[in-house]
């Protein structure tokens, strides 16, 4: 088991949350709490960097969707960066690639 770790940093375009470890039903609420605590401004971008994420279940995917909804409610943009292949495959199978924006890394995702 790899515990969930969430770190926040500011980029030129807005906040970046780095997610490492396992994102599952035991800790998805922790991610949601952190996301809703992030102050977003219109025109900014919330980026979730998933490069260190080892596992993501359906609760984790729901948290990613909630993060997107939080950003949209604030009239901000939303992007996922460095999505692991196994998670990207699932997101594509369920059609979330139609509503989520993916970037290869957080540097690309935070370019103005």
Residue frames relative to the residue before (quaternion, step in Angstrom):
aa qw qx qy qz dx dy dz
X 1.0000 0.0000 0.0000 0.0000 0.00 0.00 0.00
X 0.1694 -0.7743 0.6067 0.0600 3.52 -1.00 0.94
X 0.3503 -0.7742 0.4793 0.2195 3.63 -0.30 1.19
X 0.5269 -0.6312 0.4766 0.3111 3.52 -1.16 0.69
X 0.0101 -0.7598 0.6500 -0.0035 3.54 -1.03 0.90
X 0.0809 -0.7881 0.6102 -0.0022 3.53 -0.93 0.99
X 0.0059 0.7847 -0.6196 0.0180 3.55 -0.75 1.03
X 0.2666 -0.7637 0.5756 0.1202 3.53 -1.09 0.81
X 0.0679 0.7574 -0.6488 0.0287 3.52 -1.08 0.80
X 0.4025 -0.6952 0.5410 0.2490 3.52 -1.23 0.48
X 0.1243 -0.7568 0.6389 0.0600 3.53 -1.09 0.83
X 0.7221 -0.4248 0.3154 0.4457 3.55 -1.30 0.15
X 0.7434 0.4235 -0.2151 0.4709 3.58 1.00 -0.86
X 0.7387 -0.3374 0.2332 0.5348 3.59 1.22 -0.31
X 0.7534 -0.4083 0.2668 0.4411 3.56 -1.28 -0.17
X 0.1456 -0.7484 0.6420 0.0803 3.53 -1.24 0.70
X 0.1425 -0.7614 0.6282 0.0725 3.54 -0.85 1.02
X 0.2014 -0.7602 0.6079 0.1089 3.56 -0.75 1.08
X 0.1457 -0.7967 0.5858 0.0294 3.53 -0.71 1.17
X 0.0562 0.7812 -0.6201 0.0455 3.58 -0.78 1.01
X 0.6996 0.4398 -0.3444 0.4455 3.53 -1.18 0.61
X 0.6796 -0.4726 0.3817 0.4113 3.51 -1.28 -0.52
X 0.1629 -0.7628 0.6221 0.0675 3.53 -0.91 1.03
X 0.2420 0.7802 -0.5326 0.2214 3.56 -0.23 1.29
X 0.7912 -0.3488 0.2196 0.4518 3.55 -1.33 -0.08
X 0.6385 0.5473 -0.3410 0.4200 3.62 1.12 -0.51
X 0.8284 0.1940 -0.0842 0.5186 3.60 1.12 -0.49
X 0.3625 0.7412 -0.4973 0.2682 3.62 1.20 0.16
X 0.6200 0.5485 -0.3453 0.4423 3.59 1.06 -0.70
X 0.5970 0.5593 -0.3571 0.4509 3.59 1.11 -0.64
X 0.6478 0.4965 -0.3156 0.4840 3.58 0.98 -0.82
X 0.6462 0.5207 -0.3244 0.4539 3.59 0.91 -0.85
X 0.6371 0.5245 -0.3266 0.4608 3.58 0.98 -0.80
X 0.6679 0.4967 -0.2986 0.4669 3.57 0.93 -0.89
X 0.6589 0.5159 -0.3125 0.4494 3.57 0.95 -0.86
X 0.7058 0.4571 -0.2841 0.4606 3.59 0.82 -0.91
X 0.6173 0.5355 -0.3457 0.4612 3.60 1.23 -0.33
X 0.5826 0.5774 -0.3733 0.4334 3.59 1.25 -0.32
X 0.3275 -0.7420 0.5559 0.1823 3.54 -0.76 1.09
X 0.0897 -0.8001 0.5930 0.0115 3.55 -0.65 1.14
X 0.1932 -0.7666 0.6028 0.1078 3.52 -1.13 0.70
X 0.6209 -0.5475 0.3988 0.3945 3.57 -1.10 0.61
X 0.8036 0.2852 -0.2278 0.4701 3.52 -1.03 0.86
X 0.5954 0.5412 -0.3685 0.4656 3.58 1.26 -0.16
X 0.3291 -0.7414 0.5482 0.2036 3.60 -1.26 0.10
X 0.2410 -0.7251 0.6313 0.1327 3.53 -0.99 0.96
X 0.0664 -0.7954 0.6025 0.0035 3.57 -0.74 1.09
X 0.1490 -0.7365 0.6526 0.0977 3.53 -1.03 0.87
X 0.1832 -0.7746 0.6004 0.0774 3.56 -0.61 1.19
X 0.1243 -0.8370 0.5328 0.0102 3.55 -0.40 1.29
X 0.2906 0.8122 -0.4709 0.1845 3.58 1.24 0.25
X 0.7469 0.3725 -0.2153 0.5071 3.59 1.09 -0.61
X 0.4598 0.6863 -0.4515 0.3373 3.59 1.24 0.12
X 0.2768 -0.7959 0.5251 0.1192 3.55 -0.76 1.10
X 0.7998 0.0164 0.0516 0.5979 3.58 1.09 -0.72
X 0.0042 0.7809 -0.6245 0.0146 3.55 -1.15 0.70
X 0.1480 -0.7873 0.5928 0.0828 3.57 -0.68 1.07
X 0.7686 -0.3688 0.2423 0.4633 3.59 -1.27 -0.13
X 0.6074 0.5370 -0.3573 0.4636 3.60 1.11 -0.57
X 0.6339 0.5238 -0.3155 0.4735 3.55 1.08 -0.74
X 0.6429 0.5100 -0.3156 0.4765 3.55 0.99 -0.84
X 0.6249 0.5273 -0.3314 0.4707 3.58 1.03 -0.75
X 0.6380 0.5196 -0.3219 0.4684 3.59 1.04 -0.76
X 0.6248 0.5267 -0.3363 0.4681 3.60 1.06 -0.72
X 0.6493 0.5009 -0.3092 0.4816 3.57 0.99 -0.82
X 0.6405 0.5151 -0.3217 0.4700 3.60 1.00 -0.80
X 0.6139 0.5386 -0.3453 0.4623 3.60 1.07 -0.70
X 0.6341 0.5176 -0.3194 0.4775 3.56 0.98 -0.85
X 0.6732 0.5006 -0.2987 0.4550 3.58 0.87 -0.94
X 0.6129 0.5415 -0.3377 0.4660 3.59 1.07 -0.74
X 0.6609 0.4991 -0.3020 0.4722 3.58 0.94 -0.90
X 0.6766 0.4950 -0.3031 0.4532 3.59 0.84 -0.92
X 0.6278 0.5390 -0.3358 0.4500 3.59 1.03 -0.75
X 0.6982 0.4283 -0.2525 0.5150 3.57 1.18 -0.61
X 0.4336 -0.7071 0.4314 0.3548 3.58 1.36 0.10
X 0.4573 0.6426 -0.4606 0.4073 3.51 1.10 0.86
X 0.5151 -0.6101 0.5062 0.3258 3.53 -1.33 0.30
X 0.1687 -0.7793 0.5969 0.0885 3.57 -1.25 0.36
X 0.0702 0.7959 -0.5980 0.0627 3.56 -1.01 0.83
X 0.2835 -0.7018 0.6250 0.1910 3.51 -1.31 0.53
X 0.1257 -0.7929 0.5938 0.0536 3.55 -1.00 0.84
X 0.8609 0.1135 -0.0959 0.4865 3.54 -1.23 0.67
X 0.1449 0.8097 -0.5502 0.1439 3.56 0.92 0.93
X 0.4519 -0.6870 0.4894 0.2904 3.62 -0.74 0.99
X 0.6396 -0.5746 0.3588 0.3635 3.57 -1.06 0.79
X 0.6716 0.5070 -0.3165 0.4379 3.60 0.87 -0.89
X 0.6716 0.4648 -0.2956 0.4954 3.59 1.06 -0.67
X 0.6218 0.5439 -0.3359 0.4524 3.58 1.00 -0.79
X 0.6208 0.5467 -0.3353 0.4509 3.57 1.01 -0.79
X 0.6739 0.4836 -0.2950 0.4743 3.59 0.88 -0.93
X 0.6469 0.5206 -0.3274 0.4509 3.60 0.91 -0.86
X 0.6637 0.4868 -0.3036 0.4799 3.58 1.04 -0.73
X 0.6305 0.5443 -0.3400 0.4367 3.60 0.94 -0.81
X 0.7508 0.3834 -0.2194 0.4910 3.59 0.92 -0.87
X 0.5833 -0.6486 0.3375 0.3538 3.58 1.29 0.20
X 0.4459 0.7115 -0.4547 0.2970 3.60 1.19 0.15
X 0.5117 0.6184 -0.4296 0.4138 3.58 1.24 -0.12
X 0.5871 0.5791 -0.3608 0.4358 3.59 1.27 -0.22
X 0.7818 0.2970 -0.1633 0.5233 3.60 1.17 -0.48
X 0.6896 0.4406 -0.2758 0.5041 3.59 1.22 -0.32
X 0.3133 -0.7244 0.5843 0.1888 3.54 -1.16 0.65
X 0.1489 -0.7996 0.5801 0.0439 3.55 -0.87 1.03
X 0.0670 -0.7634 0.6415 0.0341 3.54 -1.16 0.76
X 0.5775 -0.6253 0.3938 0.3471 3.59 -1.04 0.65
X 0.7923 -0.0254 0.0353 0.6086 3.59 1.17 -0.55
X 0.6477 -0.5482 0.3576 0.3900 3.57 -1.24 0.29
X 0.5586 0.5850 -0.4043 0.4269 3.60 1.14 -0.43
X 0.6679 0.4821 -0.2898 0.4873 3.57 0.97 -0.87
X 0.6766 0.5160 -0.2900 0.4381 3.56 0.97 -0.89
X 0.7383 0.4067 -0.2260 0.4883 3.59 1.14 -0.51
X 0.4198 0.6700 -0.5014 0.3513 3.57 1.15 0.43
X 0.4808 -0.6838 0.4640 0.2933 3.58 -0.88 0.91
